[in-house]
């Protein structure tokens, strides 16, 4: 029997729909004194937004709070509790750079966003439907840290949808998300069989048929989860120039961009409109995600097997293989940062712009890290050897991409790194009761 989610105890970012347009900030803090850090969290807890009424929230803005492993350590958690967290979370994303493909220009030595091993211990995530609402939430954080010694703000990154209403490469973002058992309502066409909540939240059954749990007392981890954060700098001018090298006309360039993504830049899926864009279809939530691959497009003639959306969300295309794609699902929250590169730019302006991805998963190893290492940065699962994701993959070994075409398949070469990592970390997002437990940790002993 389906068990309703305890929405009042789940931090809102897990389920709440991103406002459109949206304005947000990632504010990162460091801890030198555990007492001061607990005071900060205690002051923030009354303002932390839950997932209650997530479909129709009373306010179009929210605050959520996360911790790195080093942050929990500095709060003074018992070593026996700390030892029980996942190895990926304990080591931190920077330490796992080789496995995740964060080498070369993506190496942590080039990161400008702090991580758990160099100062990021607590994070306040803000999202709002207006700049004014965002600033109101940021003021709460500013007041909470005021006059506190032993905890300080080390970084703030503002995010939001560009005026174009698309991410910097020009694609409409955020069209696909899994439907979770117990969230309420009915799945939209294309969301498929609802996922067990234990894939995204601790304290519930997962796709393996067991309860997803955390270390220490249940009060700490129940209704919590992990977020794998990635800051990706997008090389927008290089992307545009590459498309121009592949086709002489705007229509031709749009076609290549669509074949690389698996969707037209309007958001229209190639699975439903393989030969030309259909922006009206893209706007229809009952149509824009209603497709599968196994029976309709097994060879990738519509949506190439190596395209971005088919890699990170294979849907049913792996059903007859040894891989159970349902064990590697991510709940993705993407936000843009930085100024838009003008459409008529004749050179790279050197400005920092890109995406911050917040990838929600209850098991960072078999979810985010599996997808990043095996599906984004390796092509074996689709019999493409070392070919990587054409949009966000690393080109450390190969730099080409192939897709079916007429009269012969298309083979494009010389792909640069269109996106490079500029920050990353696995963070723990407790439930609201978990936040209160952390604040009162000494009294819970």
N, C-alpha and C positions, 0 to 999 in steps of 0.2 A: 504493500500500500504506500502511495506517495506521501511523504512526510513534508509538511510545509516548512519552509525555511524560517528561522528565528530572525526575521528582518530587523526587529528593534535592536538586536545585539550585533548586527553585521555592519561594518563601516560602509558608508554609502557608495564609495567609488567602485565597489565590486559589481553593483547592479545598476546604479543610476545612469540614465541616458545622458550622454554629453550634450550640453546646451548647443544651440546653433543660432547665431554665432557663439563662440565661447572665448573666455578670457581666464587664464589660470596662472599659477606660479608654483614652482618647486622651491621651497625654502628649507635649507639644510643647516643643522646645528651640530656643534661639537660639544662633548661633555668632558669637563675636568673634575667636576664634583658631583657625585651621585645624588646628594640631597638637593642641590640646585636643579638637577635634571628632573627629579621627581616633582619638584615644585612647578617647573615648566609644564610637565604633562598634566599635573593636577589642575592647573589653571586652564589648560586647553580642553580637558575632557568635557566640560559642560557645553562646549561649542562644536564638538565632533558630531558630524552628521551620520545618522544611521541610514539603512536601506529601507526603512519603513516608508510606505507610500512612494516608492521609488519611481513608479510610472507617472504619478501626478504629485510631485513634491510641492510642499507649501511655499518653499523658497527655492529660486533657481540658482542656488549657490551652495557650496559645501566645503568643509574642512575635514581632512583625514590625517592620521598620524601613523608613521611607520618607524621601524628601528632596524639598524644594521646589527649584525652579530656583535661587532665591537661595542655598539651602543648598549645592547643587553648586558654584555660583560661589564661595562662601566657602570651600569645601574646596580651591579653587585649580585646578580643572580648566582645561585649556587653552581659550582662546577659540574655537579651531577646533572643539573637541568641543562646547562649549556652543551654538555657532551651529547645530548640526545637530539640536537637539531641536525638537519640534513648537512652532509659534507659540503655541498655547493654553497649553502648559506654561511657555514662556518669559515670556509676558505675565502669567500668573497670573489666577485667576478674578475677582478684584476689578476688574481692569482691563477685563474683558470684560462688565461688568454690563449694558450696554444690550442687547447681543446675547442675553444669557441671561435677561433680564427681571428683573434684580435692581435695580429702581428703586423709588422711593417708600419704603414701610416696609421693603423688602428691600434697600435701598441699603447698600453696604459701610460707610457711615458709622455704621450702626446695628449692625454685626456685633460680637459679643462673643467670637467665636472667632478667634484670630490667623490671618493668612494670610501668604503668602510675601513680600509687600511691606511688612509691618509687624512682622516678628520671628520668624515660624515658618520654621525652616530644616531641622530634623530632627524626625521624629515616631516615637514608639514606640507601637505598637498592641497592646493586650493583650486577650485574650479567654479566658474560663475558665468552667468549669461550676459553680464555687462561689466565694463571696467569699474563702474562705481561699486557694484556688489563685490567684485574681486578685492578692491581696495578696502572695503569694510572688513572682509575676512582677514586680510593681511594685517589690518590694524589690531585685530584680536591677538594675532601672533606677536606683534610688536609690543603690545601691552603685557602679554604673558611673560615675555623675557626681560621686561624693563627692570632695572636695578638688580638683576640676578648676576651673581658672580659665580663662575664655575661652569657656565654654559653660554655659548655665544653663537651668533649667526655667522656662518662662513660662506654661504653662497645663496643666491637667488636667481632663478631662471624663469623669466616670463614666457608663457606659451599662449597660443591662440590661433584661431583660423585666420589665414591671410584674407585680405579684401576680395581676392578672387574666389573665395569659398572653397579652395582646393589646396592640397599640400603643395610643396614647392616644385615638384616635378610636373604638376598640373593635373594629378589624379584626384578624383573625388574619393574621400577616405571614409572608413567606418561603416561600410555597408553590410558586413557580415558578422554575426556573433552567434555563439551557441545558445540554445535554449536549455535552461537548467530545471530539473525536476523540483517542484515546490516553490518556484518563483512567482507563480500565479499567472493566470491568463492561458492563452494557447499559442503554440509556436507558429511562426509565419511560414509560408511555403518556402522550402529550401533549407529550413533549419534542421529538418530530419528528426530522428528519434531523440527525445530529450536526454541530456547527459545527466548522469548521477552527480549530485551536488558535491560529493567528496572529491571530484576532480578539481574543484575550485574553492572549497571551503573545508576546514578541519572540523571534525565532529559529525560527519555524514558518510554514508556509504559511497564508495567510488566505483569505477567501472570494473574493478577486479572483484567486487562483491565484498569488500572489507571496509571497515571504518577508517577513514583518514584521521590520524591522530598526530599529536605533537608531544614534546617532552614535558616532564613535570606534571603539575596538577591540571586537571581539565579546565579549571577556571582561566588558566593562562592561554590555552590554545583554542578552546571551543569558539567556533564562529570566526576564527582567524584564518589567514592565508598568507601566501608569499607573493610578492610582486617582483618580477625581474625587470628592472629599469634599464633602458638603453637610450643613450643620447647619440644620435646619428647625424653627422654633418653631411648635407647633401651637396654634391658638386653639380649645381644646376646648369651652369654654362656648359660644362663638359657634356652633360646629358643632352642638352639641346644641340650642341655641335655634332655629337655622335649620330643623332637622328638625321641631321642634315647630310651627313656622309653616306647614310644608307638609302636616302630617297631624295629626289629633286623637288617633289611637290609637297605641300602641306598635308594633303590627303595621304600620300605615301608615308610621310613621317608619322602621322597619327596611326597608321596601320602597323608600323614597326613598333611603336610605343605600346599599342594594344597587345601585340603578340608577345612582347616581353612581360607585360603585366598579367595578361589573361582577361582584362577588361579594357574597354575604351576609356579614355580619360574622363568622360562624363560619368563613368560608373557602370555603364551598360556592359553586361557580360558578353564576351565573344561566344560563349556557349549558346546564347539565344539570338545573337545577331553577329555572325562571324564575318560578314563581308563589309558592313558599314555600321557606323554609330547610330544609336537610337536613344537620344537624350530623354525622351518622354518615358521610355521603358525604364531607364535608370532611376527616374523619380518615383516609380511605383513600387512601394515596399512589398507588395504581394507578387511582384514579378521579378524584381532585380536580383533576387537570390535564389530563384526557383529553378535550379538545374542540378544535374549530376553528370558523371562521366562514364561509368562502367558500361552502360548499354548504349548510350547516345554518342559517346565520343572516346572510345577506348584508346585510339591511336593518337589522340591529340590534334586532330585535323582542325578542330575549332579552337579549343583552348590547349595550346601546346603543353606537353607533359612537363617541360622544364620551366614554364612560366611561373611568375611569383605566386599568384593566388593558388595555383594547383600544387605547388610545392608546400606552402605553409598550411594549406587546408585541402588535402587530397580527396576529401569527401568519400565517395564510395570506390574510387579508382584503385585502392589497395585491398579491396575485399577478398580477392582470390589469391592473396599473397600471405606470407608468414607474419606480416606486420599488421597489428591492430591499431589503425589510425586513431581510434577513440581513446587510446591511452596517451596520446600526445597532443591533446587539444589545449588551446590557449584561449583565454578571454582577453582580448586585446583592447587597450585604450591608447589611442595615438593622438598626439598634439603637436602642432608645428611651433617652431620658434624662429626668430630672426626676420629681417625685412625681405620683402619680395624682390627678386631680381626683375627689373623691367623687361617687358616682352621684347623690346627693341634693343636690348643690350648687345653691344658688339664685342665685349670682353668681360671677363670675370672681374667683378668689383672687389673681390677679396673679403666680402662680408660673411660672417658666420650665420648660417641658416640651416634648418633641417627639421628633424622629428625627434620627439621624446616618446618612446614607447613604454607603456606600463603593461606588462604581460602577466596577468593574474593566473596563478597555478598553485595547486596544493602540494605538488611534488616537483620542485625545480629541476631535478635530474632527469626524470623521464618525460617531462613536458618541455619547458623552455630549452634546456641544454640539449636535449635530443633533437628538437626541431632545428635549432641553430647549427649544430654540428653535422647532423645527418641529412636534413632536408634542404637547408639553406646553402651549406658549404660543401655538399657532396652530392653526386648524381647517381650513385650506385643503385639507390632504391627505384630509380626510373631507367636503369640501364644506360646512363649517360656518363659513366666513368667519373672523372673529377670535375665535370662542368658544374658550375655553381649558379645560384639564383642570379638572373640577369639584372635585377634591380638593386638588391642589397648584398649580394654575395661577394666574397673575397676572391680576388684574381691571383692569389699567390702561386697557383700552379697552371691554370688554363684560363684563356680569355676569349673563348668563343661561345656561340649560342646557335642552336639549330631548331627549326620548326618546319612542319609540313607546309608545302606550297605547291603551286601549279605553274609550270608543268613538272617542276622538281622541287625538292625540299630547299629551303633557304638556309644558308650558312653565313652567319656574320661573325667577323673576327675583330680582335683588337679592343674588346670591351675594357674600359678602365674601371677602377673602383668608383662607382657613382656615389656610394655612401661609405663614409669611414666613421668608426666609433670614436666618440669624444667623451664617453662616460658610460658607466654601467655598474649595477650592483643588485644583488638579491637582498630584498628587505622583507621584514616580517610585519604584517598588518594584523594586529590583534583585534578581537571583537571588543565592543565597548566595555564589557565586564573584564576582559583581559587587560585593558588599559587601566582600569581601576585596581585590578590585582597587582599590576606592576607598581602603581603609585604606593600601594600599601604593602609592598613586598616584605619589609622588615616585620610588620605586624602579623603577616601570614605565616611566619616561621613557627 
